[in-house]
Amino acid sequence: MVAVDGARLWRDLMDIAKIGATSRGGSHRLALTDTDKRARDRFAFWCEEAGLTITRDEMGSMFARREGRNPELPPIIVGSHLDTQPLGGRFDGVYGVLAALEAIRSLDREGIATDHPIEVVNWTNEEGSRFSPATMASGVAAGAWGLEETLARTDKDGVSVGDALQSIGEAGTRPARLSPPHAYLEIHIEQGPVLEAEGLPLGVVEGARGQVWYNLSITGTEAHAGAAAMNLRRDALAAAAEIISMVEKFALIEHPDAVGTVGSIKASPNSPNVVPGKVDLTVEFRAFDHDALRRLDGHFRAGLEDVARRRSVAIEHEVSMRTDPVSFDPSLVDALADAAESAHIPYRRMASGAGHDACRIAAIAPAAMLFIPCVGGLSHNEAEEITPAWAEAGARALTLGILAADRLDFIAFAD
Amino acid sequence: MVAVDGARLWRDLMDIAKIGATSRGGSHRLALTDTDKRARDRFAFWCEEAGLTITRDEMGSMFARREGRNPELPPIIVGSHLDTQPLGGRFDGVYGVLAALEAIRSLDREGIATDHPIEVVNWTNEEGSRFSPATMASGVAAGAWGLEETLARTDKDGVSVGDALQSIGEAGTRPARLSPPHAYLEIHIEQGPVLEAEGLPLGVVEGARGQVWYNLSITGTEAHAGAAAMNLRRDALAAAAEIISMVEKFALIEHPDAVGTVGSIKASPNSPNVVPGKVDLTVEFRAFDHDALRRLDGHFRAGLEDVARRRSVAIEHEVSMRTDPVSFDPSLVDALADAAESAHIPYRRMASGAGHDACRIAAIAPAAMLFIPCVGGLSHNEAEEITPAWAEAGARALTLGILAADRLDFIAFAD
């Protein structure tokens, strides 16, 4: 049985957490910023210390390679991301990268070779906070969108992904479009309350919610808040309020299959005594069921037309991201479950509410995920918390999962 | 009959409009910024050119004095403000300052002396956009709030009013608490559609809506937008949406007496795939009727408690401003109406929906206002527009109003 060094893994997690630490115990490392760069450098240092060879692709994603007995075989890729939300926690993404590194170290310690090479990956900009969309680099890797258009995307200050990559020196030459690996594995905190509530240290993830994201722009008429009569107003924020309530209502109707969120809003001119003339907001729906997602999309668009007509405001909307519900590779999922079973790690099969880089790579290769619990289900929150015991059990399951994947002979992959 | 130089007045208006001009034809001159300073300098230059003596008070408000036959008499103060909304128009405030200056020039040209000194005032920060509250300096002048607390107020970057005054060199030594003037007059664009719709060039303003402004802070729980189940969320933005709709509904119930507005909103962390954990917003109600304003305040507070309880969010609220409905001095209002009548300027008596510096000064001295029309009732909007003919007629009425006020012998003033 392979042992992992849980103390070392925890020390590494706490060490990275110092980079971009927030006053309330969280992490602030937006993609391709200087703090992201410092976390990348720390990760690269540890990889080199472990004898791994690092390459970077055109999107700046980092691949730290441990050679296989047969270097000609496609690699097993294992990892997640080091970037965080503006006020994120210390474990979302980071845990998956460092657990993968600890898995490699464990194989080294035990003197275990694999047939397939193993690459630990740190995907650029999984969060999608500074640059939209989320799972940006894994999306390019899987061909969900193109490299050129993605490099041209800009943050709110007008800085492009390409320029940001150059400015921190993380643009590589390995093609961003990924050659299908033998298998892709990712371990992540659950970001929900189920595992903790059931007292289980591990989830074997069978699939993930589909998503549709919209950017909305509502245009009404700026007016003096004291003089403009209520019945003559074209108040863009009052229209936005109706839309926010509508998103919540539609998602509640599809509960528990679906969720719906307005996460970001910007009103203009955003002055206390001016009726807002313009509001931009983001809307997203997620559902496990294809049909539920289609219903939400349809009702939402009809609702926007209704609000626009009744309030005489213009509402532009664009779909900024759309992903179908994902089913992970059944044989890989079974192999992960068997590995947990054989190591006597209690687990349950479950689905992911959130999107992950694994959902992207699932389009081009056998992919699956493991979850560990997080306290209170909190994530995308500075108070995000896990225990060292959970971290260690997860890394052990991941190590065994890598070995199981190495032995698997996948039937020809088709999504 | 006194003639005013309408061409000169229009040239001055267009000249100031170049300072902080926006691409869509509006003005961006937030209080105590460098652009505000440039407008102040231009105004000071013209005042000195007209032989006026400028003093600045501790709040940076500028008073340009034309001596009276009896310098011992309290002055007639006439003016408005040069600061604008973030995306404001070219006439809100500015017109009132420059029309007052043009009135003085007209008296000079005609060789007319007044018994009382006349002071043209530019009040600091009427708009309340950069620093809250609105009518900041006239509020200090009238004793609505204190000087020290006001100088300590900060903008969103943490810069205080006091520091901003120092940095543009506009802090003066004249006491910010104003000695009651003989009378206060202010001319302003209507910021509503009534005068234009009725084809009248002038409004004689009898009073203004009372106001109550709130700062709200809603605290829920940040959560992952994909993983957090709808029924377990404490979404601060969904709570805010309910409040925005509630403000609109309550104001509509009191239509046409009242208006209600949420002008400014800030969500945190404001990331597309994070359920917002915190939202700050501003709310205001205005009404002509005391009782309507009291009802709105009461219903709103009860509504906040209801939202907080149902959604398990914390809602803190503070009243950032409260003013009673204002009735201007009846004898001064009558004198303005008589002056318009004798000059054959068609007018109507009306009330102001918006607050103005005049509403503050009305607490310590006889005060009244004149309105000129604005196109489509638009204000607090880059498209704000007036005609040169309206500007000239207003300045003429103001000049006559000053002369009428000079002759008035007010019965002991009591609010």
HADDOCK unambig.tbl for C-alpha pairs under 7 A between the chains (distance, minus, plus):
assign (segid A and resid 86 and name CA) (segid B and resid 269 and name CA) 6.48 0.50 0.50
assign (segid A and resid 87 and name CA) (segid B and resid 269 and name CA) 6.38 0.50 0.50
assign (segid A and resid 129 and name CA) (segid B and resid 271 and name CA) 5.79 0.50 0.50
assign (segid A and resid 191 and name CA) (segid B and resid 224 and name CA) 6.59 0.50 0.50
assign (segid A and resid 191 and name CA) (segid B and resid 227 and name CA) 5.90 0.50 0.50
assign (segid A and resid 192 and name CA) (segid B and resid 227 and name CA) 5.46 0.50 0.50
assign (segid A and resid 192 and name CA) (segid B and resid 228 and name CA) 5.98 0.50 0.50
assign (segid A and resid 222 and name CA) (segid B and resid 380 and name CA) 6.65 0.50 0.50
assign (segid A and resid 222 and name CA) (segid B and resid 381 and name CA) 5.57 0.50 0.50
assign (segid A and resid 223 and name CA) (segid B and resid 378 and name CA) 5.99 0.50 0.50
assign (segid A and resid 223 and name CA) (segid B and resid 379 and name CA) 5.57 0.50 0.50
assign (segid A and resid 223 and name CA) (segid B and resid 380 and name CA) 5.53 0.50 0.50
assign (segid A and resid 223 and name CA) (segid B and resid 381 and name CA) 6.22 0.50 0.50
assign (segid A and resid 224 and name CA) (segid B and resid 191 and name CA) 6.63 0.50 0.50
assign (segid A and resid 224 and name CA) (segid B and resid 379 and name CA) 5.50 0.50 0.50
assign (segid A and resid 224 and name CA) (segid B and resid 380 and name CA) 5.25 0.50 0.50
assign (segid A and resid 225 and name CA) (segid B and resid 261 and name CA) 6.11 0.50 0.50
assign (segid A and resid 226 and name CA) (segid B and resid 259 and name CA) 6.61 0.50 0.50
assign (segid A and resid 226 and name CA) (segid B and resid 286 and name CA) 6.50 0.50 0.50
assign (segid A and resid 226 and name CA) (segid B and resid 353 and name CA) 4.86 0.50 0.50
assign (segid A and resid 226 and name CA) (segid B and resid 354 and name CA) 4.23 0.50 0.50
assign (segid A and resid 227 and name CA) (segid B and resid 191 and name CA) 5.91 0.50 0.50
assign (segid A and resid 227 and name CA) (segid B and resid 192 and name CA) 5.47 0.50 0.50
assign (segid A and resid 227 and name CA) (segid B and resid 353 and name CA) 4.30 0.50 0.50
assign (segid A and resid 227 and name CA) (segid B and resid 354 and name CA) 5.30 0.50 0.50
assign (segid A and resid 228 and name CA) (segid B and resid 192 and name CA) 6.06 0.50 0.50
assign (segid A and resid 229 and name CA) (segid B and resid 256 and name CA) 6.84 0.50 0.50
assign (segid A and resid 229 and name CA) (segid B and resid 259 and name CA) 6.53 0.50 0.50
assign (segid A and resid 230 and name CA) (segid B and resid 252 and name CA) 6.24 0.50 0.50
assign (segid A and resid 230 and name CA) (segid B and resid 255 and name CA) 6.94 0.50 0.50
assign (segid A and resid 230 and name CA) (segid B and resid 259 and name CA) 5.91 0.50 0.50
assign (segid A and resid 238 and name CA) (segid B and resid 244 and name CA) 6.25 0.50 0.50
assign (segid A and resid 238 and name CA) (segid B and resid 245 and name CA) 6.26 0.50 0.50
assign (segid A and resid 241 and name CA) (segid B and resid 241 and name CA) 4.27 0.50 0.50
assign (segid A and resid 241 and name CA) (segid B and resid 242 and name CA) 6.89 0.50 0.50
assign (segid A and resid 241 and name CA) (segid B and resid 244 and name CA) 6.21 0.50 0.50
assign (segid A and resid 241 and name CA) (segid B and resid 245 and name CA) 6.32 0.50 0.50
assign (segid A and resid 242 and name CA) (segid B and resid 241 and name CA) 6.91 0.50 0.50
assign (segid A and resid 244 and name CA) (segid B and resid 238 and name CA) 6.24 0.50 0.50
assign (segid A and resid 244 and name CA) (segid B and resid 241 and name CA) 6.20 0.50 0.50
assign (segid A and resid 245 and name CA) (segid B and resid 238 and name CA) 6.27 0.50 0.50
assign (segid A and resid 245 and name CA) (segid B and resid 241 and name CA) 6.32 0.50 0.50
assign (segid A and resid 252 and name CA) (segid B and resid 230 and name CA) 6.24 0.50 0.50
assign (segid A and resid 255 and name CA) (segid B and resid 230 and name CA) 6.93 0.50 0.50
assign (segid A and resid 256 and name CA) (segid B and resid 229 and name CA) 6.85 0.50 0.50
assign (segid A and resid 259 and name CA) (segid B and resid 226 and name CA) 6.61 0.50 0.50
assign (segid A and resid 259 and name CA) (segid B and resid 229 and name CA) 6.52 0.50 0.50
assign (segid A and resid 259 and name CA) (segid B and resid 230 and name CA) 5.90 0.50 0.50
assign (segid A and resid 261 and name CA) (segid B and resid 225 and name CA) 6.11 0.50 0.50
assign (segid A and resid 261 and name CA) (segid B and resid 275 and name CA) 6.46 0.50 0.50
assign (segid A and resid 262 and name CA) (segid B and resid 272 and name CA) 6.83 0.50 0.50
assign (segid A and resid 263 and name CA) (segid B and resid 270 and name CA) 5.66 0.50 0.50
assign (segid A and resid 263 and name CA) (segid B and resid 271 and name CA) 5.37 0.50 0.50
assign (segid A and resid 263 and name CA) (segid B and resid 272 and name CA) 4.30 0.50 0.50
assign (segid A and resid 263 and name CA) (segid B and resid 273 and name CA) 5.75 0.50 0.50
assign (segid A and resid 263 and name CA) (segid B and resid 274 and name CA) 5.44 0.50 0.50
assign (segid A and resid 263 and name CA) (segid B and resid 275 and name CA) 5.48 0.50 0.50
assign (segid A and resid 263 and name CA) (segid B and resid 276 and name CA) 5.77 0.50 0.50
assign (segid A and resid 264 and name CA) (segid B and resid 267 and name CA) 6.82 0.50 0.50
assign (segid A and resid 264 and name CA) (segid B and resid 270 and name CA) 4.29 0.50 0.50
assign (segid A and resid 264 and name CA) (segid B and resid 271 and name CA) 5.22 0.50 0.50
assign (segid A and resid 264 and name CA) (segid B and resid 272 and name CA) 5.13 0.50 0.50
assign (segid A and resid 265 and name CA) (segid B and resid 267 and name CA) 6.72 0.50 0.50
assign (segid A and resid 265 and name CA) (segid B and resid 270 and name CA) 6.68 0.50 0.50
assign (segid A and resid 267 and name CA) (segid B and resid 264 and name CA) 6.82 0.50 0.50
assign (segid A and resid 267 and name CA) (segid B and resid 265 and name CA) 6.73 0.50 0.50
assign (segid A and resid 269 and name CA) (segid B and resid 86 and name CA) 6.46 0.50 0.50
assign (segid A and resid 269 and name CA) (segid B and resid 87 and name CA) 6.41 0.50 0.50
assign (segid A and resid 270 and name CA) (segid B and resid 263 and name CA) 5.64 0.50 0.50
assign (segid A and resid 270 and name CA) (segid B and resid 264 and name CA) 4.26 0.50 0.50
assign (segid A and resid 270 and name CA) (segid B and resid 265 and name CA) 6.68 0.50 0.50
assign (segid A and resid 271 and name CA) (segid B and resid 129 and name CA) 5.74 0.50 0.50
assign (segid A and resid 271 and name CA) (segid B and resid 263 and name CA) 5.36 0.50 0.50
assign (segid A and resid 271 and name CA) (segid B and resid 264 and name CA) 5.21 0.50 0.50
assign (segid A and resid 272 and name CA) (segid B and resid 129 and name CA) 6.99 0.50 0.50
assign (segid A and resid 272 and name CA) (segid B and resid 262 and name CA) 6.82 0.50 0.50
assign (segid A and resid 272 and name CA) (segid B and resid 263 and name CA) 4.33 0.50 0.50
assign (segid A and resid 272 and name CA) (segid B and resid 264 and name CA) 5.15 0.50 0.50
assign (segid A and resid 272 and name CA) (segid B and resid 282 and name CA) 5.79 0.50 0.50
assign (segid A and resid 273 and name CA) (segid B and resid 263 and name CA) 5.78 0.50 0.50
assign (segid A and resid 274 and name CA) (segid B and resid 263 and name CA) 5.43 0.50 0.50
assign (segid A and resid 274 and name CA) (segid B and resid 380 and name CA) 6.21 0.50 0.50
assign (segid A and resid 275 and name CA) (segid B and resid 261 and name CA) 6.47 0.50 0.50
assign (segid A and resid 275 and name CA) (segid B and resid 263 and name CA) 5.47 0.50 0.50
assign (segid A and resid 276 and name CA) (segid B and resid 263 and name CA) 5.76 0.50 0.50
assign (segid A and resid 282 and name CA) (segid B and resid 272 and name CA) 5.80 0.50 0.50
assign (segid A and resid 286 and name CA) (segid B and resid 226 and name CA) 6.49 0.50 0.50
assign (segid A and resid 353 and name CA) (segid B and resid 226 and name CA) 4.85 0.50 0.50
assign (segid A and resid 353 and name CA) (segid B and resid 227 and name CA) 4.27 0.50 0.50
assign (segid A and resid 354 and name CA) (segid B and resid 226 and name CA) 4.21 0.50 0.50
assign (segid A and resid 354 and name CA) (segid B and resid 227 and name CA) 5.26 0.50 0.50
assign (segid A and resid 378 and name CA) (segid B and resid 223 and name CA) 5.96 0.50 0.50
assign (segid A and resid 379 and name CA) (segid B and resid 223 and name CA) 5.51 0.50 0.50
assign (segid A and resid 379 and name CA) (segid B and resid 224 and name CA) 5.50 0.50 0.50
assign (segid A and resid 380 and name CA) (segid B and resid 222 and name CA) 6.61 0.50 0.50
assign (segid A and resid 380 and name CA) (segid B and resid 223 and name CA) 5.53 0.50 0.50
assign (segid A and resid 380 and name CA) (segid B and resid 224 and name CA) 5.27 0.50 0.50
assign (segid A and resid 380 and name CA) (segid B and resid 274 and name CA) 6.20 0.50 0.50
assign (segid A and resid 381 and name CA) (segid B and resid 222 and name CA) 5.55 0.50 0.50
assign (segid A and resid 381 and name CA) (segid B and resid 223 and name CA) 6.24 0.50 0.50
